[in-house]
Amino acid sequence: MLAIRKHLWIAALLFAPPVESQDLTNLGGDLTSDSPLSIALELPAPNVDSQELIELHLEAHGDFHRSFEADRVGRKLSLGPSFNHRSCGGCHIRNGKGAIKFSTRPPGSPLLVKVALRGLNKNGAPKDVPGVGEQLQDHLVSGKSQFDIRLRYSAVGGSYPDGTKYTLRRPQLTFDIPGIDEKNVVTSLRMTPTVIGMGLLEGVPDATLLAMADPSDADGDGISGEVNYVPDRETKTMAIGRFGFRASHPTVKQQSAAAFFHDMGLTNELFQKRRTPQEISPELLAKVQFYLQAAGVTPARDQTDPDVIAGKALFQQVNCSGCHTMTLSTGVTSVAATTNQVFHPFTDLLLHDMGPGLADGRAEFSASGREWRTTPLWGIGLTDVLAPRVKPGFLHDGRARSIEEAILWHGGEATASRDAFKALPQAQRDQLIRFLRSL
């Protein structure tokens, strides 16, 4: 009986009518850029019309991509003393993704490892590992590396209903924290995501996210998205998380401040160490915040191509759009360029249980170790454009070498959509992926 219901559900997905047929070319609404694709994410959005703000954005571009290795505060290097990389742009290449690797040499590693002791603190935060914190900062300002992080992969085989075989890869991570038993530590391997349209995502009203959430699956569609309530360090309240693979931060400012602190060891007004001066000034943090909020968004390509049109319909018919919400709107925001915009990020910014295959056991506040924020899909087809020398990686840890592999790893609430995708003929699978590559 369960098998029959499953097949009926897949059939319903396959033959459901398209939900949305509007033109998606302007993915970022009025922030959609007409600059060359390779640099569009780094430049001010076209609707930033103040010369002063344009110059501020261009100045902040330099701060985002600069190396902090030579900066000094008093007589101390501000970088580190331990860190993952020396610059934001060193991991977010052209504001895109970084390489899927750990390095033992400067300037640092694009991949990182989140760690925690088992269990959560009373406020829901992960328990820091003594002497380490929440992240393995694998480089030292002395030029040495630490923790002996090693990443290997094991093969996971499978096949489509038509008999076509495929091979996925599962990451196998090892490291050494002196004095700590690894059995007591939960880990989460993370790659650097594309930073695109962050001001737009920040501007979606809380009410919109709460309206999309369905934690008890009241409508019975198998999807039970929920918000992650996390600390807002600026307001000292709990707020809805939007940024990070587990929606760990509520604002662009806090996400940026956390990256400065955890990725580069740079203290600031939101993340500090006792008796340590702020190494990132409020002014510099505000500039980087604005840089990310008001940057251009790349357009979708080839939206009149018959295969792209067919792939878009299939994307909706197999209900990928059940989590990867195609269209959202902002309200009134602190940045004029992002106010009252209709845009197409392909995310609901909610947490979803993605099944045991992608689970890592490192819970964060409302998010369990099986739950992940829906990753925005805009820009997913630009991997080769932004970083042509970097092998592409997809999902939170870069295990998927292609968009197809990323789909096949989906489980949990996405199982029905994944199986509906697998049930498509090869030509239609290709069309759906062609549509995704157009974004």
Wavefront OBJ file of the C-alpha trace (Angstrom):
o trace
v 0.000 0.000 0.000
v 2.821 2.420 0.873
v 4.521 1.664 -2.435
v 1.271 2.350 -4.326
v 0.800 5.687 -2.536
v 4.402 6.615 -3.335
v 3.912 5.933 -7.043
v 0.626 7.857 -7.090
v 2.363 10.817 -5.428
v 5.164 10.766 -8.015
v 2.604 10.542 -10.820
v 0.745 13.528 -9.396
v 3.973 15.523 -9.340
v 4.874 14.571 -12.886
v 1.559 15.655 -14.374
v 0.809 18.694 -12.227
v 0.438 21.927 -14.250
v 3.157 24.576 -14.024
v 2.653 26.912 -11.093
v 4.519 29.929 -12.372
v 5.121 30.960 -15.979
v 6.400 34.522 -15.550
v 9.705 35.631 -17.037
v 12.489 35.061 -14.501
v 15.249 36.863 -16.400
v 15.527 39.648 -13.827
v 16.405 37.354 -10.944
v 17.223 40.282 -8.674
v 14.381 42.573 -9.684
v 15.788 46.089 -10.138
v 19.129 44.877 -8.744
v 19.642 42.682 -11.806
v 22.895 43.734 -13.425
v 23.757 44.162 -17.096
v 27.502 44.017 -16.358
v 29.545 41.044 -17.623
v 28.582 37.920 -15.682
v 32.097 37.415 -14.339
v 32.023 40.697 -12.383
v 28.322 41.495 -11.945
v 28.157 40.218 -8.356
v 31.012 42.498 -7.312
v 29.663 45.798 -8.677
v 26.945 48.080 -7.297
v 23.437 47.149 -8.382
v 22.178 49.321 -11.280
v 19.514 50.936 -9.076
v 22.117 52.285 -6.651
v 21.867 55.780 -8.112
v 23.773 57.875 -5.593
v 27.340 58.645 -6.633
v 28.343 58.662 -2.976
v 26.926 55.170 -2.440
v 28.482 53.887 -5.661
v 31.889 55.094 -4.506
v 31.297 53.583 -1.065
v 30.432 50.250 -2.650
v 33.522 50.265 -4.846
v 35.673 51.128 -1.834
v 34.088 48.274 0.117
v 34.920 45.940 -2.768
v 38.559 46.503 -1.921
v 37.939 45.663 1.735
v 36.089 42.462 0.850
v 38.884 41.234 -1.406
v 41.917 42.547 0.472
v 44.295 40.331 2.416
v 44.518 41.112 6.134
v 47.918 39.477 6.584
v 49.814 42.787 6.898
v 47.296 44.683 9.034
v 48.461 45.697 12.481
v 46.672 46.876 15.590
v 49.280 48.292 17.910
v 52.098 45.775 17.686
v 49.984 42.723 17.004
v 48.858 41.243 13.749
v 45.107 41.656 13.563
v 44.724 38.443 11.569
v 44.379 35.335 13.665
v 46.363 34.211 15.592
v 44.549 31.298 13.958
v 42.305 31.549 10.915
v 40.959 29.760 7.838
v 41.764 32.356 5.173
v 43.232 35.843 4.946
v 40.470 37.476 2.936
v 36.746 37.250 2.232
v 37.358 37.187 -1.510
v 39.963 34.459 -1.149
v 37.150 32.009 -0.430
v 34.288 33.765 -2.228
v 35.987 34.017 -5.609
v 34.362 36.921 -7.474
v 31.717 36.684 -4.753
v 31.128 33.077 -5.790
v 32.224 29.765 -4.328
v 35.644 28.585 -3.233
v 37.597 25.436 -4.015
v 36.729 22.127 -2.363
v 39.998 21.579 -0.535
v 42.047 22.129 2.593
v 45.457 23.725 2.191
v 48.525 23.464 4.414
v 50.000 26.651 2.933
v 49.117 30.361 2.939
v 46.862 32.134 2.237
v 44.502 29.543 3.737
v 41.756 26.970 3.184
v 38.488 27.622 1.313
v 36.753 24.733 3.123
v 36.110 24.803 6.850
v 34.920 22.500 9.612
v 32.318 23.515 12.187
v 32.714 21.551 15.431
v 30.853 21.192 18.732
v 30.650 18.931 21.738
v 27.578 16.719 21.767
v 24.403 18.384 23.006
v 23.409 22.048 23.127
v 23.757 24.861 25.627
v 20.643 26.048 27.487
v 20.100 28.806 24.897
v 20.230 26.288 22.049
v 23.738 27.224 20.870
v 26.219 24.470 20.013
v 28.725 23.681 22.755
v 32.152 25.067 21.855
v 35.093 22.694 21.875
v 37.520 23.794 24.642
v 40.510 25.644 23.254
v 39.012 25.625 19.754
v 35.593 27.276 19.701
v 33.002 26.481 17.051
v 35.313 26.146 14.068
v 38.654 24.558 13.237
v 40.849 27.517 12.270
v 43.483 25.427 10.553
v 46.110 28.113 9.832
v 48.410 30.115 12.105
v 49.958 33.523 11.438
v 53.347 31.807 11.789
v 52.659 30.094 8.471
v 51.976 26.678 9.969
v 48.789 24.636 9.713
v 47.113 22.686 12.490
v 44.601 19.917 13.230
v 45.917 17.746 10.347
v 42.582 17.960 8.505
v 42.221 15.344 5.798
v 39.352 14.912 3.376
v 38.701 11.753 1.405
v 35.642 10.323 -0.295
v 33.873 7.000 -0.466
v 31.736 5.988 -3.433
v 27.950 5.633 -3.205
v 26.386 3.866 -6.157
v 22.852 4.011 -7.475
v 20.742 3.800 -10.594
v 17.744 5.417 -12.243
v 14.556 3.410 -12.919
v 15.608 3.258 -16.583
v 18.778 1.401 -15.553
v 21.217 4.304 -15.951
v 23.818 4.008 -13.203
v 25.419 6.846 -11.250
v 28.077 7.222 -8.568
v 27.931 9.789 -5.784
v 30.676 10.568 -3.285
v 30.420 10.788 0.490
v 33.025 12.902 2.335
v 35.222 11.186 4.935
v 36.762 13.784 7.244
v 39.521 13.220 9.800
v 41.378 15.683 12.036
v 43.257 15.813 15.317
v 42.444 18.158 18.201
v 45.119 17.642 20.877
v 43.591 16.587 24.191
v 40.086 16.079 22.778
v 38.469 12.720 22.051
v 36.973 12.965 18.554
v 34.137 10.663 19.632
v 32.785 13.513 21.754
v 32.849 15.972 18.856
v 30.231 16.460 16.128
v 31.395 18.079 12.909
v 29.920 19.876 9.931
v 31.982 20.283 6.777
v 31.146 23.553 5.008
v 32.048 25.039 1.648
v 31.889 28.741 0.826
v 28.609 29.651 -0.893
v 28.006 32.300 -3.518
v 27.139 35.609 -1.839
v 24.383 36.947 -4.056
v 21.391 39.180 -3.368
v 21.953 39.165 0.393
v 20.202 42.492 0.883
v 17.128 41.132 -0.874
v 17.035 37.994 1.272
v 17.418 40.155 4.364
v 14.510 42.328 3.241
v 11.885 39.575 3.049
v 9.430 40.305 5.893
v 9.348 37.872 8.814
v 5.623 37.475 8.195
v 6.337 36.048 4.732
v 8.674 33.407 6.126
v 6.261 32.487 8.901
v 3.429 32.178 6.385
v 5.482 29.741 4.288
v 6.537 27.691 7.312
v 4.561 24.508 8.001
v 6.427 22.775 10.842
v 3.715 20.157 11.427
v 3.012 19.618 7.695
v -0.591 20.703 8.168
v -1.250 20.622 4.413
v 0.027 17.050 4.095
v 2.382 17.712 1.187
v 5.345 16.063 2.920
v 7.164 19.387 3.336
v 7.417 20.869 6.819
v 9.641 23.922 6.575
v 10.327 25.876 9.745
v 12.247 28.971 10.749
v 15.409 28.862 12.838
v 15.244 31.238 15.797
v 18.752 32.462 16.580
v 20.333 35.212 18.714
v 20.515 38.671 17.162
v 23.709 39.950 18.743
v 22.900 43.570 17.957
v 19.396 43.700 19.442
v 20.028 41.046 22.130
v 16.823 39.250 21.101
v 15.971 36.032 19.282
v 15.289 36.541 15.587
v 14.602 34.500 12.452
v 17.833 33.229 10.888
v 18.350 33.718 7.165
v 22.052 33.301 6.413
v 24.347 30.299 6.573
v 23.587 26.701 5.642
v 21.556 26.318 8.842
v 20.138 29.858 8.878
v 22.420 30.661 11.822
v 22.451 34.462 11.467
v 19.536 36.905 11.080
v 21.251 39.817 9.311
v 23.934 40.545 6.736
v 25.813 42.483 9.404
v 25.947 39.560 11.818
v 26.805 37.058 9.084
v 29.693 39.303 7.991
v 30.874 39.894 11.555
v 30.805 36.152 12.241
v 32.862 35.469 9.127
v 35.464 38.052 10.144
v 35.716 36.470 13.591
v 35.489 32.744 12.847
v 37.101 32.632 9.398
v 39.853 35.192 9.945
v 40.143 35.598 13.710
v 39.250 39.297 13.499
v 37.344 40.737 16.465
v 34.571 43.268 15.940
v 31.621 44.875 17.721
v 29.488 41.704 17.535
v 32.156 39.055 18.073
v 34.922 39.791 20.561
v 37.357 38.170 22.932
v 37.957 39.429 26.443
v 40.503 42.240 26.736
v 40.975 42.305 22.943
v 40.434 45.504 20.938
v 38.102 45.566 17.957
v 40.253 44.714 14.958
v 37.447 45.364 12.475
v 36.069 48.836 13.127
v 32.311 49.494 13.041
v 32.918 51.632 9.945
v 34.670 48.809 8.081
v 32.012 46.287 9.087
v 29.298 48.674 7.875
v 31.048 49.060 4.523
v 31.260 45.306 3.951
v 27.637 44.979 5.037
v 26.555 47.541 2.432
v 28.784 45.909 -0.199
v 26.881 42.642 0.201
v 23.449 44.244 0.527
v 23.662 46.432 -2.576
v 25.679 44.295 -5.002
v 24.261 43.411 -8.399
v 22.463 40.154 -9.139
v 23.178 38.258 -12.328
v 20.274 37.706 -14.752
v 18.903 34.336 -15.785
v 19.993 33.357 -19.288
v 18.313 31.727 -22.273
v 14.791 31.961 -20.849
v 13.224 31.643 -24.316
v 15.161 28.457 -25.134
v 12.652 25.583 -25.580
v 14.674 23.230 -23.366
v 14.927 25.848 -20.624
v 11.170 26.499 -20.815
v 10.471 22.766 -20.613
v 12.937 22.374 -17.743
v 11.270 25.187 -15.825
v 7.897 23.430 -16.107
v 9.461 20.149 -14.954
v 11.128 21.911 -12.007
v 7.661 22.881 -10.815
v 5.958 19.611 -11.747
v 8.318 17.512 -9.607
v 7.818 20.153 -6.890
v 11.402 21.343 -6.487
v 9.657 24.694 -6.074
v 8.001 23.362 -2.915
v 11.154 24.437 -1.045
v 13.069 26.390 -3.682
v 10.429 29.127 -3.802
v 10.844 30.928 -7.094
v 9.551 34.394 -6.220
v 9.745 36.505 -3.059
v 9.242 40.195 -2.267
v 10.927 42.613 0.085
v 9.266 45.265 2.207
v 10.724 48.596 3.262
v 14.416 48.084 4.050
v 17.345 50.143 5.319
v 18.878 50.106 1.829
v 16.838 52.001 -0.759
v 17.934 49.711 -3.601
v 16.387 46.643 -1.959
v 13.078 48.213 -0.879
v 9.845 46.819 -2.372
v 11.524 44.457 -4.817
v 10.072 41.354 -6.465
v 12.881 38.877 -7.079
v 13.555 35.202 -7.834
v 16.023 33.565 -5.410
v 14.637 29.989 -5.466
v 14.587 29.610 -1.692
v 12.083 29.839 1.138
v 14.900 30.503 3.655
v 13.364 27.780 5.849
v 14.845 24.697 7.474
v 14.005 21.307 5.982
v 14.872 17.779 7.049
v 17.018 16.476 4.202
v 17.285 12.921 5.462
v 20.118 10.823 6.908
v 22.314 11.030 3.812
v 23.069 14.722 4.350
v 22.804 14.740 8.158
v 25.873 15.569 10.247
v 24.484 15.696 13.781
v 25.634 19.257 14.568
v 22.444 20.990 15.694
v 22.175 24.793 15.878
v 19.360 26.414 17.865
v 16.069 25.355 16.204
v 17.892 23.360 13.513
v 18.541 19.676 14.060
v 21.541 17.909 12.573
v 19.337 16.738 9.691
v 17.930 20.147 8.809
v 19.333 22.615 6.307
v 18.181 26.002 5.073
v 16.991 25.846 1.475
v 19.952 27.007 -0.586
v 19.117 29.817 -3.052
v 19.574 28.570 -6.608
v 20.112 31.892 -8.376
v 23.667 31.937 -9.710
v 23.948 28.126 -9.644
v 24.828 28.077 -13.332
v 27.730 30.538 -12.989
v 30.263 28.272 -11.297
v 32.486 28.031 -14.357
v 32.127 31.753 -15.119
v 33.080 33.025 -11.664
v 35.893 30.561 -10.990
v 36.867 28.786 -14.232
v 39.911 27.115 -12.653
v 38.017 25.706 -9.675
v 36.237 22.369 -9.833
v 32.569 22.957 -8.977
v 31.034 21.787 -5.722
v 27.410 21.769 -4.634
v 25.472 21.227 -1.386
v 26.705 22.456 1.986
v 29.971 20.515 1.867
v 30.717 20.450 -1.848
v 30.357 16.672 -2.105
v 28.231 16.944 -5.248
v 30.347 17.480 -8.369
v 27.350 18.456 -10.480
v 23.808 19.747 -10.157
v 22.570 16.251 -10.964
v 24.529 14.750 -8.066
v 23.154 17.414 -5.728
v 19.581 16.449 -6.669
v 20.308 12.760 -6.129
v 21.574 13.430 -2.591
v 18.221 14.980 -1.592
v 16.256 12.951 0.941
v 13.871 13.531 3.814
v 11.261 16.091 2.823
v 12.723 16.166 -0.705
v 12.458 12.395 -1.272
v 9.302 12.575 -3.393
v 10.745 15.294 -5.634
v 14.042 13.438 -5.982
v 12.254 10.222 -6.935
v 10.024 12.093 -9.378
v 13.172 13.540 -10.988
v 14.698 10.059 -11.208
v 11.513 8.760 -12.828
v 11.766 11.259 -15.681
v 13.169 10.108 -19.033
v 16.792 11.100 -19.605
v 15.825 13.872 -22.024
v 13.560 15.510 -19.459
v 16.153 15.180 -16.691
v 18.548 16.996 -18.993
v 15.980 19.743 -19.602
v 15.429 20.316 -15.877
v 19.171 20.615 -15.304
v 19.444 22.883 -18.342
v 16.934 25.198 -16.679
v 18.942 25.240 -13.441
v 22.122 26.041 -15.350
v 20.348 29.031 -16.859
v 19.892 30.642 -13.435
l 1 2 3 4 5 6 7 8 9 10 11 12 13 14 15 16 17 18 19 20 21 22 23 24 25 26 27 28 29 30 31 32 33 34 35 36 37 38 39 40 41 42 43 44 45 46 47 48 49 50 51 52 53 54 55 56 57 58 59 60 61 62 63 64 65 66 67 68 69 70 71 72 73 74 75 76 77 78 79 80 81 82 83 84 85 86 87 88 89 90 91 92 93 94 95 96 97 98 99 100 101 102 103 104 105 106 107 108 109 110 111 112 113 114 115 116 117 118 119 120 121 122 123 124 125 126 127 128 129 130 131 132 133 134 135 136 137 138 139 140 141 142 143 144 145 146 147 148 149 150 151 152 153 154 155 156 157 158 159 160 161 162 163 164 165 166 167 168 169 170 171 172 173 174 175 176 177 178 179 180 181 182 183 184 185 186 187 188 189 190 191 192 193 194 195 196 197 198 199 200 201 202 203 204 205 206 207 208 209 210 211 212 213 214 215 216 217 218 219 220 221 222 223 224 225 226 227 228 229 230 231 232 233 234 235 236 237 238 239 240 241 242 243 244 245 246 247 248 249 250 251 252 253 254 255 256 257 258 259 260 261 262 263 264 265 266 267 268 269 270 271 272 273 274 275 276 277 278 279 280 281 282 283 284 285 286 287 288 289 290 291 292 293 294 295 296 297 298 299 300 301 302 303 304 305 306 307 308 309 310 311 312 313 314 315 316 317 318 319 320 321 322 323 324 325 326 327 328 329 330 331 332 333 334 335 336 337 338 339 340 341 342 343 344 345 346 347 348 349 350 351 352 353 354 355 356 357 358 359 360 361 362 363 364 365 366 367 368 369 370 371 372 373 374 375 376 377 378 379 380 381 382 383 384 385 386 387 388 389 390 391 392 393 394 395 396 397 398 399 400 401 402 403 404 405 406 407 408 409 410 411 412 413 414 415 416 417 418 419 420 421 422 423 424 425 426 427 428 429 430 431 432 433 434 435 436 437 438 439
